[in-house]
Amino acid sequence: MSGNHNQYSVGLDKTPANFVALTPLSFLARTAAIYPDHLSTIYEGRTFTWSETHARCRRFASYLAGRGIGRGDTVAVMLPNVPAMNEAHFAVPMSGAVLNALNIRLDAPSIAFQLDHGGAKLILVDPEFSGLIAEALTLISGPKPAVIDVDDKAFAGGKRIGEIEYEEALAQGDPGFKTLLPDDEWDAIALSYTSGTTGNPKGVVIHHRGAYLNAVSNILASNLGQHPVYLWTLPMFHCNGWCFPWTLAAAAGVNVCLRKVDPAKIFELILKHNVTHMCGAPIVYNTLINATGAPKTANARPVIGLIAGAAPPVAVLEGAESIGIKLTHVYGLTEVYGPASFCAEQPGWDELTAEARAQLKRRQGVSYPLQEAITVIDPETMREVPHDGETVGEVMFRGNIVMKGYLKNEKATKESFAGGWFHTGDLGVLDEHGYVIIKDRSKDIIISGGENISSVEVEDVLYKHPAVLFAAVVAKPDSKWGEVPCAFIELKDNARATEAEIIAFCRSHMSGFKTPKAVVFGTIPKTSTGKIQKFMLRNQVDSAKAISA
């Protein structure tokens, strides 16, 4: 026999007894059965057990099914880190539909585009964002999604814009609803939008298999163990909370929900609930380190924190240790389910000085336990660069924790998978131990507070200003946000503008976090063919000072 037929394949087939499609939905059912009375969720005086959370998710899945929502449909959510947001990560796919968690920091046009492009049939809305969603719905030319309000007594303000409230919808659902498991583990479970390397958002589609594997990888990479107490300092809309909603179900942990990052509240919850783990961008930890109520000494049992975004400053890594948070640096993108690599610690690091340890922990590191590979490759030859810490290439991933592709964008999907690797667009090197170290973000992306900002999108707005002749936006290092947009502007002849005017103009056309935080006026360097030389601007940006023309 040859090929695929041999003694180990003939008569030895997949059956329901020996093969089940991987899906993180199984984590919820298992934990609810084994630990039914164990706490699953804590939020503002409300608590749920895992059996209650399971029933609530089945109720909402039943409600969705009753509305005719099922396989291939999209359900969007515009929610902060409240219990309903966590439940949606199970309830929506339990109905067969795909979850689209919207970035709560976006403006109405961006939200309208995503709802329209993803074809959302229904959206859950928190009262804080009801006005924003109402505006976005007016901008959708096609069918508009039905709206369900998710009331939150912890938020004063907002108004209902939906046809029913979330708890009322749950009451109409069946707690015994039979979960609609995926036909194939390759089926989509979630849709998230990323700015990518252009100003047009791309819809990243992830599957049940990858969500299952990355959820388990989180347990292994962060030493989560069983029954962790996890504080939600990371937005759940961000890469589906790095898959942690599913991780916490697998680990039978406790979700301590948090509506917004508030240092005083965070320290209070850490002590009150004996928090063991948390995640966030460098700005979150920097905020805690510099908060008035920050602990003066580290606890005997530190909180384990994952930190992502641009390479964290040494001061943040050291400072976190001083207030009782032990950080592990992770790296990834929406296209790889959030973190898909981490700076794996080696024996002896704890004996080093805090500064020496921080220098080692800043690296992007090695592949996540269940990701096949991360490395640095010469994109021209598709060969791995030498482990010399100097030869620059492109950081690439390969494995089961890589997206299905971009929704309705076959060209971008093929480009991102060229040569059998996912191309991140980030530039890096490999050190002697094979750890990845990022040297430069892809030229069009600025990572600010853990959020991607497309420089192309900001430039498009700048070019709308009547005084602007040429514009270029690059990342400027920032002690609070990690990076912020810095705009270089060449004005038209006889035109005048000030930094304040340019920033105000941008803020009137886009989300606040995307607006430039500094503006430099002058001649922008270009090649002989007129292409702007951004690398020269990056060299200037550290010392550049915004001046008025």
N, C-alpha and C positions, 0 to 999 in steps of 0.2 A: 504493500500500500504506500501511497505517496500523498503529498500535499496535505490537505486538511483531514484526510481519512486515515486513521491508524487505529491500533487496538484500544487506545485511550479515548477515542471519540465515538466509535461505533457502539450504538446502544446505550451510551452514557450521555443522556441529554438533560437539558434544563427542564425541570418540572416544578410545580408549586411547592414540592417538598424540599427542593434543594436550591431554589433561586427565587429571591424576592427583590424587586426593584428598590434601590436605595432611595429613601426619602426621609428628611428630618421630621416629617409628621409622625413617624414611628416612635420618635423620642417622647413625644407628648403622651401618646397612648400608653407606652411602657411605664413612664414615671407616674402617671395618674393611677395605674393599676398597682404598682409596687409601693409608692409613697403617697397614697391618696390624701392623707391628713397633713402632709408636710407643706409648709408655707411655700407658695409659688410667687406671690406678689405682695408688695407693701407700697402703699401710696396714700399720703395725707390722711391717715387714720383708717383707711380701708385696707383690708387684707383678703387674700384668696388662697385657698389650698390648691394643690395640683388637680385634685378631682373636680373642684369648682371651675378652675381655668379650663380643663378639658371640656366640661359641660358647656361653658360659655362659648368656647370656640365652635363646638358642634352646633349650638343654637344659631350662631351667626352664619355658619356655613349652610345650615338648613334654610335660614331666611334668604340667603343669596340664591340658593337653588330654587326656592319658591318663586323668586322673581325671574327665573329663567336664565340666571347667570351660571355658566359652567365652563367646560373646557375651551381654552383659547380666548376667553373673555378677559378683560382687564378691569381690576378694581383699584382705584387710586385712594391714597390716604394723605391728608394734610394735617398731621398731628405732631405734638411734642411727645416727650417720653412719658406717656400716660398708659395705664393698663390696656386700653383699647388698641393702642399702637402695637404692643407686644402680642396681643391676641390676634390681630390681623395677620401676623406672620404665619399663623396656623390656620385660622378660619378661612381666609381667602383661598389658599391652595387646597384645603380640605373640600371645598366646593368644586375644585377642578380649575378654578380661575387663577390668574396671574396677578401678583401684588405689585403695584407701582407706588412706592413711597416717595412722595414729593419733598423736595428741599424747601423747608419753611422760610428760608432766607431769600427766595427768588421773588422777582416782580411778576405782575399779572401777565404780561405778554409771554414770558418764559413758561409760566405754568400753563397758559392756554395752549401753547405749542405742544407741550408734552401730553396734555390731556387729549388733544386732537390726534397727534402722531401715534400715541399708544392706543387710541380708541377706547378710552375708559368708559365703561357703562355705568359706573357708580363711584361716588367719592365720599369718604368720611371726612368731616370737617370739624376742627376745634373752633370754639367761638372767637379765639384770638385772631383767627385767619378768615373769618366769615366774610368780612368786607373785601379782602384780597381775592378770595375765590369767587365772590359774586361778580367782581370786575372781570376776572379771567373768563368766566362763563359767557360774558357778553362779547368776548373776542373770538369765541369758537364759532366757526361758520357752519360746521356740520352738526350732527346729533350731539346734544349736551348730556352729560352724565346725570343720573339721579343723585340727589344729595341727602346724606344722613348726618345729622348733627351729633356731635359727641360732647355733651355738656360736661363741664368740669367746675365743681364748686370752688376749686382752688384759684380759679381765674375770675376776676370781677370785670365784666365788660363783654363786648361782643353781642351778637344776636343770632337767633336761629334763622337759617336760610333754607333748611332742608324740609322734606316732607314728613320726616319721622326722626325721633331721637334714638340713639344707639341702644340704650337699655330697653326701650319699647320694642325695638326690632328683635333684640334677644328674646324678649318675652313671647314673641310670636314664633320663635324657632323651636325645633325639636332637640332636646338634650340627648336623645338617643340616635340622632342622625348618623348614618353610616358614612364614614369618611370616604370620599372618592379618591382612591389612591391613583397615582400616575400609571398610565398604560406602560410607560417606558421611563426609566430613571433619567433619560435625556430630555424629558418633557420640561418645559419652562416652569419655573416656580416664582420668579420675580423679574421685574423690569426696572432698571434705574437709568437715569440720564446723567451723562457726563459731558463736559465741554470738550473733552479730547484735545486735539491739537488745532481745531478750527473754532470759529465762533458759532457754528451750528451744533446744537446738542445732539449727541448720538445715544440711541437707546440700547443699553447693555442688557442682554438677555442671559440669565443664569438658569441652571437646571437643578433638579432635585438631587442628582448624584453629587454635584459639586457642593451644594449647600450642606448635604449630609457630611461629606468628607471634611469640609473646612470647619464645620461645627465641632467635629472631633479633634481636628488639628488645633483648634483654640484651647481645648482642654489640655492637650499635650504640651503645647508651646508655652502656656502660662501657668503650668502646674496647678490647674484648677481643682483637680480632685473631685470628690463627691460632696454635695451639699454646700457649695460656695455661697457666699452672700455678696452679690454683685450690685454695685451702685452704678446707675445709668447716667454717667457724665458724658458719654458719647451719644450723639444724636442717632436715634434708630433709623432715621431716613438715610443716614450716611452708609452706603453699601450694606443696607439691611442690618445696621448696627454691627458691621463686621461679622455677621452670622451669629452673634451672641444670643439673640432670642432663641434660636435653635440649640445653641450650646448649653444654655442654662436648663433647657428641658432635658437634654441628654445627661447632664450632671445632677439633675434633681436639686437645683439651686434655688436661691431666692432672688427675685428681681426687685431691687429697691428703686422704684421709679422716681424720677426727678424732672420737673417741668422745665427748669432752666438752670444753668450753671450759676450757683450762688455760693461763694466760699463758706459763709457762715452756716448755711444749710447743709453743705457737704460735710463739714467737720462735725456738725451735730448728728447727721445720719450715720457717719462712720462710727462714732462712739455708741450711739443708741442701738444700732443693729449689728455691731461687730462686723462691719464690712471687711471682706477679705480681698476683693478684686475690683478693679475699675479700668476704664480705657479713656483715651482722649488725645487730642492734638497737643503740641507743646504749649499753646496758649493756656489751656486748661490748667496744666500743672504749674505754669509760671504764675498764673493768677492765684493759685492756692499758696504757693511759696511766699508771695508778696502780700498776702492778705493780712489784715490787722489781727485776726484771730487765729493765725497759723500756730500750730504747736511749737513750743520752744525746744522740745527734745523729741527724739524719735521713740515710738512705742517699741515694746519688747517684741511684738509680733507685727512686722510691717505689712501694710496693704500692698498687694502686688498690682502694679499698674503697667498697662501696655501703652506705649507712646508711639505715635506715627506722625507723618507729615515730613517736612524737611528734616535733615539730620538734626536732632535736638542739641541745643547748646550745652556745653559742659556745665555751665552754671545751673541749668535746669535739672540735669541729672544729679548733680551734687546737692542742690537745694531740695529736691524731692526726698532724697535720703535723709536729710536733716529734719524733715517734718514727718517721717515715718512712712514714706512711700518708696518702694523698691521698683524701679522702672526697667522694663525690657523694651528695646526698640524693635518695632515691626515695620514692614514696608509692603506696600501693595498699591493696587488701583481698583477702581470699580470693576474693571474687566477681569480681575482675579479675586472677586468676592471680598475685597478689603485687604487685610493682611495675608500675604502668601509667602512671606519670608520673615525671618526674625534673627536677631543677633544672639545666637545660641551661646549661653555662658559656658565657660570652661573652668575646670578645677583650678583653684588658686586665685581667681579674680577677687574673691572676698578679702584676701590678705593684702591686696594692693592698696595704695592710697586712693582716696576718693577721686582725685583728679585723673590718676592713671586708669582707674576702673572706668571712669566716664569716657575717656578717650576711646577705649575698646568698645564700649557699649553704644557709641554713636554710629557704628557701622550698620548697613542694611542687612548684612549677614548671609545666611544660608536658607535653603528652601524650607518651607513649613513641613512638618512631619509627613503629611499626606499629599504634598505637592511634589511633582516629579523632579523639577529642576528650576533653579534660577542661576543665571550666569551672565557674563559680559561677552558679547560677540561682536566681531567686526562685521557690520551689516553688508559690506561689499563682498567679503569672502565667505561669510557665515561660519567662520572658525572662531573658537574661543580665544580670547586674548591671553597673553602670558600672565602668570601669577606674580607680577612684579610691582604692583601698586602704582604703576605709571602709565601703562598702555591703555588708552581710552577706547572704549567701544560702547555699544548700546546694551542696556540691561534688558534681558529677555527671560520670559517664563515658558515652561512647557509642562503640561500635565492635566490631571482631572479637575484641578481648581482653576480653570480658565473658562471664560464665558463661552456660550454657544456662538455668539457673534453679535453684530449690531442690527437691531430691528430695521427692516426695510432698507438696508444699506449694504448690499452685497459687495460693492467696490471697496468700501472701507474695511469690511470684514476680511476680504482676501488680502488686502494690503497689510493688515495687522497680523496675519498668520503666515506671511511669506517665509518660505524656507523651513516651515514646520515648527516655528517658534512664535510666541506672542511678543510683538515689538512694543516696548513701553514708551519709547521715545526719550527715555532718560539716559544720560551719559554717565558711565562709571568705569571703575577699574576693579581688578581682583587682587587682593593682597596675597601674601605668601601662604596663608592658610585657606585660600579659596573663598574668603568672605568678600561679598560685594560691597563696594563703597561708591556711593553716588557722588559724582563731581559736579554735575550740572543738570538742572531740570531741562526737559525738552524746551526748546526755545520759545514756544508759544504759551507755556503754562506757568502760572504763578500759584504756589500753594500758600494760601493765607488762612491761618487758623484751621487748617485741615480741609479747607474748601478749595476746589480747583477754579481758577479764574483764567479765562482765555484772553491773552493779550490782544488777539485779533479782534475779539468782541469789543474790548475797550477802545482799540484804535478806530474801529468803525464809528463809534460814537464821537470820538475826538475829531474825526474828519468832517463831521456834520457842523462843527463850529465854523462860523463864517471867517474867522481870522486865521484858521489853521491851514498851512500849506502842506506840511509833512508831519506825521506823527508816528512815534514808536513807543511801545510800552515794554518794560522789562521788570524783573523782580528786584526789589530793594530789600536787603536784610532789615528785619525789624525785631526788636527785643521782645515785643508783646505778641505779635502775630506770626513770627517766623519769617514771613515775606509779605510785602505789600506792593501794589503796583506803583511804579514810578514812570511818569510820562515825559518823554522828550518831544519838544514841539518846535518846529520851524515855522515862523509866521509868514504870512503873505506880505508883500511889499506894502509899506505904509499902514499895516494893520497893527493893532495893539491888543494886548490881553494880559490879565494878571493870573497868578496861580489860583487865587480864590475864585476868580470868575470861571476858570477852566474846570475846577473841581465841582463847583456848583452846577455847571452845565452838565457834567457827567452824571451827577447825582439825580438830576431831573430826568435823565434818560435811562437809568439802570439802577439795579440794586446797590445799596450803599456800600456793601463790603467789596464790590467790584471797582469802585471809583478810585482814581489815583490818589495817593496820599502825599505825593510830591510831584512838582512840575519843574522841568528844566527847559529854559528857552535858549535857542541858538541854532546854528547850522548843524544838521544831522549828517554824520558821515555816511557816504554811499560808495558803491562800487562804480566802475566805469559804465556799467549798464543801468545804473540807477537803483540798484538793490540796496536797501538800508543795511548797514553793517552793525547788527545788534551786538555782536561780541565786543565791539569797541564801546558801546553804551554800557554794557555790563561791567566793563573795566572801570568806567567812570562813576558808576552809580554809588559806590560806597562813600565817595567824598563829594559827590555832586550836591549842590545846594540850590533849592528852588529860588529863582529870582524873577522879578516882574519885568516884563518887556517895556 
